[in-house]
Amino acid sequence: MKTITLRNIDDELKQVLEEQAAYSSQSLNTVVLNKLRESYGLKEDTNRPPPNRDLLQLAGGWSDDDAESFNQATAAFGKIDLEMWK
């Protein structure tokens, strides 16, 4: 594959591309390539698997109260019963 360098990208375009990359969990390069393909009516590159989003809803989704409740509810799992291991 060929490499192309883009010069003189204005701040507004750069910001939009970076936001799209972050939102879609894709690299900036992938976003730019997909936008170019889209603008010419070509299919999106499907050689790459879609990002795994199974746990996305859990990432950063707990409040401090939720985390404290979880820690209290699971505190017993961290205790070792020494009698059991003799």
Summary of the structure (lengths in Angstrom):
residues: 86
radius of gyration: 23.0
end to end distance: 63.0
largest distance: 70.9
contacts: 125
relative contact order: 0.07
helix: 51%
strand: 0%
